Amino acid sequence: MASFLFMGMLGATAMVSCEDDLEFREPIGTDMSVPGKVSNVTVENLPGKAKLTYSLPDNSNLLYVKAVYKLASGKAHEVTSSFYSNSLMVEGFADTEPHEIKLYAVSRSNVSSEPVTVTVQPLEAPIWKVFKSLQVTNAFGGYNLAAANAEEDNVSIIVMKENVFREFEVDNHKSVFTSAKDILSKIRGMDTINYEFRIFVRDRWGNSTDTSTVNVKPLFETQLKKSDFRAFVLPGDAPQVTNGARLEYAWDNRLGWPYVSFTHQSNGGDQPHMITFDTGRLTKLSRIWIRPFPEWVPTEQFYYLTTMKKFEVYGSANPSLNGALDESWVLLGSYEVVKQSGTPYGQDTPEDRIRAAAGFNWDLDLDAPKVRYIRIKCLENFAGGTAQSINELSVFGDTRD
């Protein structure tokens, strides 16, 4: 019985303690006096925004400071900062004109001070920088859209296409929504006809740039016939493993072991491993598709062992037979495979596996001459070595004479 009474008293004490804590943390007070104003306000103008730094009023009842201003839409916008800070950021400006900001100190009783009015004049907004840097170039089977987003702001690059009513509407498939510093969108699967798009940039406050008209005509692209491919082993090329894998398995349209091109680290040495093959015809190449080989440990791991992490692709119309990477070869591209999940080595996520199982498309240099022979040089694999494995590859380009 005594134990029961003790536990009951302990519970009641805990309840009172909780109530006391809640009452202590309650932000609403009873002091209805008007708080003093902020002072010594300084303005730091930034791209599309401004930072305001100030001195807080000497008031124990102060809860926060708020800034009130209007955006380009005419809509009032409000930003608050607690009394633990002496600065706040006003954002959402799309021009470099002066803007009036009213600063209020607000008490725990939700009483506002008299406003302090300051003027900010933001620098050029990120959306305009992105818009001015926009570049759209024709590519094989589509186009590439590139832009610089130095502030890494959240921007939307809106691409509009003409519908059946000859009206321009947003194409979400081609539009880009990102905060990346270097924006690059590669659109493929388009016919080789003329297209007209209208493009503008928008931010999260609804501000928009002007609209630019862009004409695109994708370059012709087709897949090279794998039946024409042949191994073309040159001095310096790495030997294949001896337990079943062959270079020709890289283009046999079969997946899994042993249908994989697999170089051998031991007798291939620790230098970058190379393989060479003949596509059978002189072609203006556009891209190469490579599917890595999955190891089963115990579930398939694509970003593992001899999967290429950093590699280069070379092309030649008439390569030197001594195997040297001399002037007879042209660099078509340098690449790096990145596991987007960022999980540790040997721990691919389901999304990682789906992405790798679909293979990776690597664009080749559009300014490169026509080539017939391809050489792949593995600089580093995911295990830290230089051996390479390719489960399957395809090559694309303009095969027309």
C-alpha positions as CSV (number, residue, x, y, z in Angstrom):
1,M,0.0,0.0,0.0
2,A,2.8,2.4,0.9
3,S,4.5,1.5,-2.4
4,F,1.3,2.3,-4.2
5,L,1.0,5.7,-2.5
6,F,4.6,6.5,-3.2
7,M,4.2,5.8,-6.9
8,G,1.0,7.9,-7.0
9,M,2.8,10.8,-5.3
10,L,5.7,10.5,-7.8
11,G,3.3,10.5,-10.7
12,A,1.6,13.6,-9.4
13,T,4.9,15.3,-8.9
14,A,5.9,14.5,-12.5
15,M,2.6,15.9,-13.8
16,V,3.2,19.1,-11.9
17,S,6.7,19.3,-13.2
18,C,5.5,18.9,-16.8
19,E,2.9,21.6,-16.3
20,D,5.6,23.9,-14.9
21,D,7.8,23.2,-17.9
22,L,5.0,23.9,-20.3
23,E,4.1,27.1,-18.5
24,F,7.7,28.2,-18.5
25,R,8.1,27.6,-22.3
26,E,4.8,29.3,-23.1
27,P,5.7,32.1,-25.6
28,I,2.6,34.2,-24.9
29,G,3.1,36.6,-22.1
30,T,1.0,39.2,-20.3
31,D,3.2,42.2,-20.8
32,M,1.4,44.3,-23.4
33,S,4.0,47.1,-23.5
34,V,5.4,48.1,-26.8
35,P,8.9,46.8,-27.3
36,G,11.8,49.0,-28.3
37,K,12.9,49.2,-32.0
38,V,15.9,47.5,-33.5
39,S,18.8,49.8,-34.2
40,N,22.1,50.1,-36.0
41,V,20.7,48.3,-39.1
42,T,23.3,47.5,-41.8
43,V,22.5,46.1,-45.2
44,E,24.5,43.6,-47.3
45,N,23.1,43.4,-50.8
46,L,23.3,39.9,-52.3
47,P,22.1,38.3,-55.6
48,G,18.3,38.4,-55.4
49,K,18.3,39.1,-51.6
50,A,19.8,41.1,-48.8
51,K,21.1,40.4,-45.3
52,L,20.0,42.7,-42.6
53,T,22.1,42.9,-39.4
54,Y,20.9,45.0,-36.4
55,S,21.1,45.5,-32.7
56,L,18.3,44.1,-30.6
57,P,16.3,46.3,-28.1
58,D,17.0,45.7,-24.4
59,N,13.7,44.0,-23.7
60,S,13.5,40.7,-21.8
61,N,10.0,40.2,-23.3
62,L,11.3,40.2,-26.9
63,L,10.4,37.1,-28.9
64,Y,11.5,37.8,-32.5
65,V,12.2,40.3,-35.2
66,K,10.2,40.4,-38.4
67,A,10.8,42.0,-41.8
68,V,7.8,42.9,-44.0
69,Y,8.1,43.8,-47.6
70,K,6.5,43.3,-51.0
71,L,7.6,41.0,-53.9
72,A,7.4,41.9,-57.5
73,S,3.9,40.3,-57.6
74,G,2.7,42.9,-55.1
75,K,2.1,40.3,-52.5
76,A,3.3,41.1,-49.0
77,H,6.1,38.8,-47.7
78,E,7.3,38.3,-44.1
79,V,10.5,36.9,-42.7
80,T,11.1,36.3,-39.0
81,S,14.2,35.7,-36.9
82,S,14.3,34.8,-33.2
83,F,15.8,36.9,-30.5
84,Y,18.8,34.5,-30.4
85,S,20.0,36.1,-33.7
86,N,20.8,39.6,-34.7
87,S,20.3,39.2,-38.5
88,L,17.8,37.9,-41.1
89,M,17.7,37.5,-44.8
90,V,15.1,39.1,-47.1
91,E,14.7,37.1,-50.4
92,G,12.7,36.8,-53.5
93,F,13.7,39.9,-55.5
94,A,14.0,39.6,-59.3
95,D,15.4,43.0,-60.0
96,T,18.1,45.4,-58.9
97,E,15.8,48.2,-57.9
98,P,15.5,49.7,-54.4
99,H,13.0,48.0,-52.1
100,E,11.7,49.2,-48.8
101,I,11.8,46.8,-45.8
102,K,10.1,47.5,-42.5
103,L,11.6,45.8,-39.4
104,Y,9.6,45.2,-36.3
105,A,10.6,43.9,-32.9
106,V,7.8,41.6,-31.5
107,S,7.2,40.7,-27.9
108,R,6.0,37.4,-26.4
109,S,2.5,39.0,-26.2
110,N,2.7,39.5,-30.0
111,V,3.0,43.3,-29.6
112,S,5.0,44.9,-32.4
113,S,7.3,47.9,-32.1
114,E,7.2,50.9,-34.3
115,P,8.8,50.0,-37.6
116,V,12.3,50.8,-38.7
117,T,12.4,51.3,-42.4
118,V,15.5,50.4,-44.5
119,T,16.1,50.2,-48.2
120,V,17.8,47.3,-49.9
121,Q,19.0,47.1,-53.5
122,P,19.7,43.4,-54.3
123,L,22.3,42.4,-56.9
124,E,21.3,40.6,-60.1
125,A,19.0,37.7,-59.2
126,P,20.1,34.1,-59.8
127,I,17.4,33.4,-62.3
128,W,18.8,36.1,-64.6
129,K,22.3,34.8,-64.3
130,V,21.0,31.3,-65.2
131,F,19.0,32.7,-68.1
132,K,21.9,34.7,-69.6
133,S,24.1,31.6,-69.4
134,L,21.7,29.3,-71.1
135,Q,23.1,27.3,-74.1
136,V,21.1,24.9,-76.2
137,T,23.1,22.8,-78.7
138,N,22.0,20.2,-81.2
139,A,23.1,16.7,-80.3
140,F,22.6,13.2,-81.8
141,G,19.0,12.3,-81.3
142,G,18.2,15.4,-79.4
143,Y,19.8,18.4,-77.8
144,N,21.9,19.5,-74.8
145,L,20.8,22.3,-72.5
146,A,23.5,23.8,-70.3
147,A,23.5,26.7,-67.8
148,A,25.6,28.1,-64.9
149,N,23.9,28.5,-61.5
150,A,26.7,30.0,-59.4
151,E,24.5,30.7,-56.4
152,E,23.2,27.1,-56.4
153,D,19.7,28.6,-56.1
154,N,16.5,26.5,-56.6
155,V,15.6,27.3,-60.2
156,S,13.2,26.0,-62.8
157,I,14.2,26.1,-66.4
158,I,10.8,25.9,-68.1
159,V,10.8,24.5,-71.7
160,M,7.6,25.1,-73.7
161,K,6.7,23.3,-76.9
162,E,3.9,23.9,-79.4
163,N,0.8,21.8,-79.1
164,V,-1.7,20.7,-81.8
165,F,-3.5,24.1,-81.4
166,R,-0.3,25.9,-82.2
167,E,-0.1,27.2,-78.6
168,F,3.0,26.8,-76.4
169,E,2.6,24.8,-73.3
170,V,5.0,23.6,-70.6
171,D,6.8,20.3,-71.4
172,N,7.7,18.8,-68.0
173,H,9.8,16.1,-69.5
174,K,12.2,18.7,-71.0
175,S,12.0,21.3,-68.2
176,V,14.7,21.3,-65.6
177,F,14.2,21.7,-61.8
178,T,17.4,21.9,-59.9
179,S,19.8,23.7,-57.6
180,A,22.9,22.3,-59.2
181,K,25.8,24.7,-59.8
182,D,26.5,23.4,-63.3
183,I,23.2,22.5,-65.0
184,L,23.2,20.0,-67.9
185,S,20.2,18.4,-69.4
186,K,20.5,15.9,-72.2
187,I,17.3,15.2,-74.2
188,R,17.4,12.2,-76.5
189,G,14.9,10.2,-78.6
190,M,13.9,13.0,-80.9
191,D,13.4,12.9,-84.6
192,T,15.8,14.7,-87.0
193,I,13.4,17.5,-87.8
194,N,13.2,21.2,-86.8
195,Y,11.7,22.1,-83.4
196,E,10.9,25.4,-81.8
197,F,11.0,25.8,-78.1
198,R,10.4,28.7,-75.8
199,I,12.5,28.8,-72.6
200,F,12.4,30.9,-69.4
201,V,13.7,30.6,-65.9
202,R,11.6,30.8,-62.8
203,D,12.4,30.9,-59.0
204,R,10.5,29.5,-56.0
205,W,8.9,33.0,-55.4
206,G,7.2,32.9,-58.9
207,N,9.6,35.4,-60.4
208,S,10.3,34.8,-64.1
209,T,12.8,36.0,-66.7
210,D,12.1,36.9,-70.3
211,T,11.3,34.1,-72.7
212,S,13.8,33.0,-75.3
213,T,13.0,31.2,-78.5
214,V,15.3,28.3,-79.4
215,N,15.4,26.3,-82.6
216,V,16.6,22.7,-82.5
217,K,17.4,20.2,-85.1
218,P,18.7,16.9,-83.7
219,L,21.5,15.1,-85.5
220,F,20.9,11.7,-87.0
221,E,21.8,8.8,-84.8
222,T,21.5,5.1,-85.1
223,Q,23.1,2.1,-83.4
224,L,26.0,0.4,-85.1
225,K,25.6,-3.2,-86.0
226,K,27.2,-5.4,-83.4
227,S,27.5,-8.2,-85.9
228,D,30.3,-6.1,-87.6
229,F,32.3,-5.7,-84.4
230,R,35.6,-7.6,-84.1
231,A,38.3,-7.9,-81.4
232,F,41.4,-5.9,-82.4
233,V,44.0,-6.7,-79.8
234,L,47.0,-4.5,-79.9
235,P,50.3,-4.6,-78.0
236,G,49.7,-3.1,-74.5
237,D,46.1,-4.3,-74.3
238,A,45.3,-6.2,-71.1
239,P,44.8,-10.0,-71.3
240,Q,41.3,-11.4,-70.6
241,V,40.7,-13.7,-67.7
242,T,41.3,-17.4,-68.5
243,N,38.2,-18.9,-67.0
244,G,35.6,-18.1,-69.7
245,A,35.3,-14.4,-70.3
246,R,36.2,-13.0,-73.7
247,L,36.5,-9.6,-75.3
248,E,33.8,-10.5,-77.9
249,Y,31.3,-11.1,-75.1
250,A,31.1,-7.3,-74.6
251,W,28.8,-7.0,-77.6
252,D,27.1,-10.4,-77.8
253,N,23.7,-9.2,-76.4
254,R,24.0,-11.7,-73.5
255,L,24.2,-10.8,-69.8
256,G,25.7,-12.5,-66.8
257,W,28.7,-14.8,-66.4
258,P,30.7,-15.7,-68.5
259,Y,29.4,-13.4,-71.2
260,V,31.5,-10.5,-70.1
261,S,34.7,-8.8,-71.2
262,F,36.9,-9.2,-68.1
263,T,40.6,-8.2,-68.0
264,H,43.0,-9.8,-65.5
265,Q,44.7,-7.6,-63.0
266,S,47.7,-9.9,-62.2
267,N,49.2,-10.6,-65.6
268,G,47.8,-7.3,-66.9
269,G,49.9,-5.3,-64.5
270,D,49.0,-2.3,-62.4
271,Q,49.0,0.2,-65.2
272,P,45.6,1.3,-66.8
273,H,44.0,-1.6,-68.6
274,M,43.0,-1.2,-72.3
275,I,40.8,-3.1,-74.7
276,T,40.5,-2.4,-78.4
277,F,37.9,-3.4,-81.0
278,D,36.9,-2.8,-84.6
279,T,33.4,-1.5,-85.3
280,G,33.7,-2.5,-88.9
281,R,33.1,0.9,-90.5
282,L,34.2,4.5,-90.4
283,T,31.5,6.4,-88.5
284,K,30.9,9.8,-86.9
285,L,30.2,8.5,-83.3
286,S,27.8,10.1,-80.9
287,R,27.8,8.0,-77.7
288,I,28.7,4.6,-76.2
289,W,26.4,2.7,-73.9
290,I,28.1,0.5,-71.3
291,R,26.4,-1.9,-68.8
292,P,28.7,-2.9,-65.9
293,F,29.0,-6.5,-64.8
294,P,27.2,-7.3,-61.4
295,E,29.0,-9.5,-58.8
296,W,26.8,-11.6,-56.5
297,V,28.1,-11.1,-53.0
298,P,25.4,-12.2,-51.9
299,T,23.2,-9.7,-53.8
300,E,24.4,-8.2,-57.1
301,Q,26.8,-5.3,-56.7
302,F,27.4,-3.2,-59.8
303,Y,29.7,-0.6,-58.3
304,Y,32.2,-3.3,-57.3
305,L,35.6,-4.9,-58.1
306,T,36.4,-4.4,-61.8
307,T,33.5,-2.1,-62.7
308,M,35.2,0.9,-64.3
309,K,35.0,4.0,-62.1
310,K,37.3,6.3,-64.1
311,F,38.0,5.6,-67.8
312,E,38.7,7.1,-71.2
313,V,37.5,6.3,-74.7
314,Y,39.6,6.7,-77.8
315,G,38.8,6.4,-81.4
316,S,41.0,5.9,-84.6
317,A,40.5,5.6,-88.3
318,N,43.8,3.8,-88.8
319,P,45.6,3.0,-85.5
320,S,49.3,2.4,-85.1
321,L,49.9,-1.3,-84.9
322,N,52.5,-0.9,-82.1
323,G,49.7,-0.3,-79.6
324,A,50.8,3.2,-78.6
325,L,48.2,5.9,-77.8
326,D,49.9,8.2,-80.3
327,E,48.5,10.8,-82.8
328,S,46.7,8.0,-84.6
329,W,44.2,8.0,-81.7
330,V,41.8,10.8,-80.7
331,L,40.4,11.1,-77.2
332,L,36.6,10.9,-77.5
333,G,35.9,11.4,-73.8
334,S,36.9,11.1,-70.1
335,Y,34.3,9.7,-67.7
336,E,33.6,8.8,-64.1
337,V,30.9,6.5,-62.8
338,V,29.3,7.9,-59.7
339,K,27.1,5.9,-57.3
340,Q,24.4,8.4,-56.6
341,S,23.3,6.9,-53.3
342,G,26.8,7.5,-51.8
343,T,26.6,4.3,-49.8
344,P,29.9,2.6,-48.9
345,Y,31.7,0.2,-51.2
346,G,29.9,-3.1,-51.6
347,Q,26.5,-1.7,-50.4
348,D,24.5,-0.9,-53.5
349,T,21.0,0.3,-52.9
350,P,18.1,-1.1,-55.0
351,E,18.0,2.3,-56.8
352,D,21.8,1.9,-57.5
353,R,21.2,-1.5,-59.0
354,I,18.3,-0.4,-61.2
355,R,20.3,2.5,-62.5
356,A,23.4,0.4,-63.3
357,A,21.4,-2.5,-64.7
358,A,20.0,0.0,-67.3
359,G,23.5,0.8,-68.4
360,F,25.2,4.2,-68.7
361,N,25.2,6.4,-71.8
362,W,28.4,8.3,-72.4
363,D,28.4,11.1,-74.9
364,L,31.4,11.2,-77.2
365,D,33.1,14.4,-78.5
366,L,30.9,15.8,-81.3
367,D,33.9,17.6,-82.8
368,A,35.9,14.4,-83.2
369,P,36.5,13.0,-86.7
370,K,35.0,9.8,-88.0
371,V,36.6,6.7,-86.5
372,R,36.4,2.9,-86.9
373,Y,38.4,1.5,-84.0
374,I,37.6,2.1,-80.4
375,R,39.9,1.8,-77.4
376,I,38.7,1.8,-73.8
377,K,41.2,2.6,-71.1
378,C,40.4,2.0,-67.4
379,L,42.2,4.4,-65.1
380,E,40.6,3.1,-61.9
381,N,38.0,0.5,-61.0
382,F,35.8,0.4,-57.9
383,A,38.2,-1.9,-56.1
384,G,41.0,0.6,-56.6
385,G,42.8,-1.3,-59.3
386,T,42.9,-0.9,-63.1
387,A,41.3,-4.1,-64.4
388,Q,38.1,-3.6,-66.2
389,S,34.9,-5.5,-66.9
390,I,32.1,-4.8,-69.4
391,N,29.0,-6.9,-69.4
392,E,27.6,-5.3,-72.6
393,L,28.2,-2.3,-74.7
394,S,26.5,-0.5,-77.7
395,V,27.9,2.2,-80.0
396,F,25.8,4.9,-81.7
397,G,26.5,7.5,-84.4
398,D,25.8,8.6,-87.9
399,T,26.5,5.7,-90.2
400,R,25.4,7.5,-93.4
401,D,28.1,8.1,-96.0
